[in-house]
Amino acid sequence: MKISVSTYSFSQLLNSGELNQFSCIAKAKELGFNAVEFVDILPHDGSSERDYAKRLGQEVRRQRLEVSNFTFGADFLNADGGAKAEIARVKERIELAVELGATSVRHDATIGLPAGKGYRSFDSVLPILSDACRQITEYAATLGVRTMVENHGQFCQESSRVEKLVAAVDHPNFGLLADMGNFLCADEDPTQAFGRIAPYAFYAHAKDFHFKSGSGDNPGPGFFTTRAGNYLRGAIIGHGCVPVRQCLSVLKANGYQGMIAVEFEGLEDCLTGVRLGLDNLRRFAQQAGL
């Protein structure tokens, strides 16, 4: 099994300016990864996104690595200009993926319901989301790029909702980025969720969290709340409560043959977190037969 690392894992050093996306590639090579997932295109030298993406792809290939995925945000319910404008913007991001050399893209569907419009169910907005995702994946398919949404953002997060979205889009070029940790944000058991969505997975994130019940005191900085008010904090893979090895076993049982990407968002030094997470993920993958 090939293992990638998301540039999001290096956010501490990207935000401080100690690393840029080019030096993330070098770190990925140094740490022993097979590939890099790029989260957005972040030119550090004033160049255009298109030129920077092209040069990033060239550097990945020079380092004998692969681009495992291109990840960026989208919101078809809340974006300025509405769904039509957001679809056009996402299509332009797909073109950046081509420059980067990525053959898969993860875009969001929405962060949640529009403010001030009252309560509406996921099913009530599913036609808007599925139509947008279908238009995008039909375009991406002409460029040789597969598209995905992730179990991400609480409103569009648990397994039943992302499964409904994939079924509604109903296109062979559209699937899921299955994140092992993110189901906890919607208070869903990760292994049960993976049992449901593994057949739709094009790509996967290995991620871990520390958990504290919302019935107790707020543990303070570093934690965030789930939909039901429980507390989560990013953890090194293998140090938290996410059953990473079991999720890998579920992927194996469903014939998954894609890459797994390390995504670290803990409080520890990110290089330590990524290195230890990679070591644990390799061991878990071997145990799962991947």
C-alpha positions in Angstrom: 0.0 0.0 0.0 1.2 3.5 -0.9 1.0 6.1 1.8 0.7 9.9 1.1 0.9 12.9 3.4 -1.4 15.9 3.3 0.3 19.2 3.2 -2.4 20.2 5.9 -0.3 18.0 8.3 2.5 20.6 8.0 0.2 23.6 8.8 2.2 24.6 11.9 5.3 25.2 9.7 3.4 26.5 6.7 1.7 29.1 8.8 5.0 30.2 10.4 6.7 30.5 7.1 9.3 27.8 8.0 8.0 25.6 5.2 6.3 26.3 1.8 4.6 23.7 -0.4 7.9 23.0 -2.2 9.7 22.2 1.1 6.7 20.1 2.1 7.6 17.9 -0.9 11.1 17.6 0.3 9.9 16.7 3.8 7.6 14.0 2.4 10.5 12.5 0.6 12.7 12.7 3.7 10.1 11.0 5.9 9.6 8.2 3.5 6.2 8.9 2.0 5.2 7.7 -1.5 3.1 10.7 -2.4 1.9 14.2 -1.4 -1.7 15.5 -1.2 -1.9 19.3 -1.8 -4.5 21.3 0.2 -5.0 24.4 -1.9 -2.3 26.1 -4.0 -0.3 28.5 -1.8 2.3 30.4 -3.9 5.1 31.8 -1.6 6.9 33.6 -4.3 4.3 35.8 -5.9 3.7 33.5 -8.9 0.3 32.7 -10.2 -1.6 29.7 -8.9 -1.4 28.0 -12.3 2.3 28.4 -12.7 2.9 27.4 -9.1 0.8 24.3 -9.5 2.7 23.3 -12.6 6.0 23.7 -10.9 4.8 21.8 -7.8 3.9 18.9 -10.0 7.3 19.0 -11.7 9.0 18.9 -8.3 7.0 16.0 -7.1 8.0 14.0 -10.1 11.6 15.1 -9.8 11.6 13.7 -6.2 10.1 10.4 -7.6 6.9 10.9 -5.7 3.3 11.1 -6.8 0.5 13.6 -6.3 -2.2 11.6 -4.5 -4.9 14.3 -4.5 -5.7 18.0 -4.8 -8.0 19.2 -2.0 -9.9 22.5 -1.7 -13.1 23.9 -0.3 -16.4 24.6 -1.9 -19.9 25.5 -0.8 -22.9 25.2 -3.1 -25.4 26.6 -0.6 -23.5 29.6 0.8 -21.1 30.8 -1.9 -21.3 34.3 -3.2 -23.1 34.3 -6.5 -24.9 31.0 -5.6 -24.4 27.5 -6.8 -23.9 28.4 -10.5 -20.9 30.7 -9.7 -19.5 28.2 -7.3 -19.7 25.4 -9.9 -17.8 27.6 -12.4 -15.1 28.4 -9.7 -14.7 24.7 -8.8 -14.3 23.8 -12.5 -11.4 26.2 -12.6 -9.8 24.5 -9.6 -10.2 21.2 -11.5 -8.0 22.7 -14.2 -5.4 23.6 -11.6 -5.4 19.9 -10.6 -4.4 19.0 -14.2 -1.5 21.5 -14.0 -0.5 19.9 -10.7 -0.7 16.4 -12.2 -3.4 15.2 -9.8 -5.9 12.7 -11.1 -8.3 13.1 -8.2 -9.8 16.1 -6.4 -11.7 16.6 -3.2 -14.1 19.5 -3.0 -16.6 20.2 -0.3 -20.4 20.2 -0.9 -21.3 22.7 1.8 -20.4 23.8 5.3 -24.0 23.9 6.3 -27.4 25.5 5.8 -27.5 29.1 4.7 -27.8 31.5 7.7 -31.2 33.1 8.3 -33.3 30.6 6.3 -34.6 28.5 9.1 -34.2 24.8 9.7 -34.0 22.6 6.6 -33.1 19.0 6.4 -30.2 17.5 4.5 -32.7 15.8 2.2 -34.3 19.2 1.3 -31.0 20.5 -0.1 -29.7 17.2 -1.5 -31.0 18.0 -5.1 -28.9 21.3 -5.1 -25.8 19.5 -3.9 -26.1 16.5 -6.1 -26.7 18.6 -9.2 -23.6 20.7 -8.5 -21.4 17.7 -7.9 -22.7 16.0 -11.0 -22.0 19.0 -13.2 -18.5 19.2 -11.8 -17.6 15.5 -12.1 -18.9 15.4 -15.7 -16.5 18.2 -16.5 -13.7 16.7 -14.5 -14.1 13.3 -16.3 -13.3 15.0 -19.6 -9.9 16.0 -18.1 -9.2 12.6 -16.6 -9.8 13.7 -13.0 -12.1 11.9 -10.5 -14.0 14.0 -8.0 -14.9 13.4 -4.4 -16.5 14.9 -1.4 -15.3 14.1 2.1 -17.2 13.3 5.3 -16.4 16.8 6.5 -18.1 19.9 7.9 -20.7 18.3 10.3 -23.8 19.1 8.1 -22.5 16.9 5.3 -20.6 14.5 7.4 -22.1 11.2 8.7 -22.1 8.1 6.6 -25.8 8.2 5.7 -25.6 11.7 4.3 -22.5 11.2 2.1 -23.9 7.9 0.9 -27.1 9.7 -0.1 -25.1 12.3 -2.0 -23.1 9.7 -3.9 -26.2 7.8 -4.8 -28.0 11.0 -5.9 -25.0 12.1 -8.1 -25.0 8.6 -9.6 -21.9 9.0 -11.7 -18.9 6.6 -11.9 -16.4 9.5 -11.8 -17.8 10.6 -8.4 -17.0 9.0 -5.0 -15.8 9.7 -1.5 -12.7 10.7 0.4 -13.2 8.5 3.4 -11.7 10.2 6.5 -11.3 7.8 9.5 -11.5 10.5 12.2 -14.1 12.9 10.8 -17.1 10.7 11.6 -16.5 11.5 15.2 -17.3 15.1 14.5 -20.9 14.0 13.8 -20.8 11.7 16.8 -20.8 8.6 14.6 -18.8 5.4 15.3 -16.0 5.3 12.7 -16.0 1.6 12.1 -19.8 1.4 11.5 -19.5 4.4 9.2 -16.7 2.8 7.2 -18.7 -0.3 6.9 -21.3 1.7 5.1 -19.2 4.0 2.9 -16.1 1.9 2.1 -17.6 0.7 -1.3 -17.6 4.4 -2.5 -14.1 5.3 -1.3 -11.8 6.6 -4.0 -9.2 7.8 -1.4 -8.8 7.8 2.4 -7.4 9.8 5.2 -5.9 8.2 8.3 -6.6 10.6 11.2 -6.9 10.3 15.0 -8.6 12.3 17.7 -8.6 12.5 21.5 -12.2 12.4 22.8 -13.8 13.8 26.0 -17.5 13.6 26.8 -19.5 16.7 26.6 -21.0 15.9 29.9 -17.7 17.0 31.5 -15.9 20.3 31.7 -14.6 22.0 28.6 -11.0 20.8 28.4 -9.9 24.2 26.9 -7.7 25.3 24.0 -7.0 22.7 21.3 -10.4 21.0 21.6 -13.4 21.6 19.5 -17.0 20.5 19.9 -18.8 17.8 17.9 -22.4 18.3 16.7 -23.6 16.8 19.9 -21.3 18.9 22.1 -18.6 16.3 22.8 -14.9 17.4 22.7 -12.3 16.4 20.2 -8.6 17.2 19.8 -6.3 16.1 17.0 -4.0 13.2 17.9 -1.0 11.4 16.4 -2.3 8.3 14.5 -2.4 5.5 17.0 -2.5 7.7 20.1 -6.2 8.6 20.1 -9.5 6.8 20.1 -10.1 6.3 16.3 -9.9 2.5 15.4 -7.5 3.1 12.5 -6.5 -0.5 12.1 -10.1 -1.7 12.0 -11.0 1.0 9.5 -8.2 -0.3 7.3 -9.5 -3.8 7.6 -12.9 -2.6 6.4 -11.3 -1.0 3.4 -9.4 -4.2 2.7 -12.6 -6.3 2.9 -14.2 -4.0 0.3 -11.3 -4.4 -2.1 -9.9 -0.9 -1.7 -6.6 -0.5 -3.6 -6.0 3.3 -3.4 -3.6 5.3 -1.3 -4.0 6.3 2.4 -3.0 9.8 3.4 -1.7 10.8 6.8 -3.6 13.9 8.0 -2.2 15.2 11.3 -3.8 18.2 13.1 -2.7 17.7 16.7 -0.9 20.0 19.2 2.4 18.1 19.1 5.2 19.3 16.8 3.9 18.4 13.4 7.1 16.7 12.2 7.0 14.4 15.2 3.3 13.8 14.7 3.7 13.0 11.0 6.7 10.7 11.6 5.1 8.7 14.4 1.8 8.6 12.6 3.4 7.2 9.5 5.2 4.5 11.5 1.9 3.5 13.2 0.0 3.6 10.0 2.5 1.3 8.2 2.2 -1.2 11.1 -1.6 -1.1 11.1 -1.8 -1.5 7.3 0.5 -4.5 7.5 -1.8 -6.0 10.2 -4.8 -5.3 8.1 -3.2 -7.0 5.0 -3.0 -3.8 2.9 
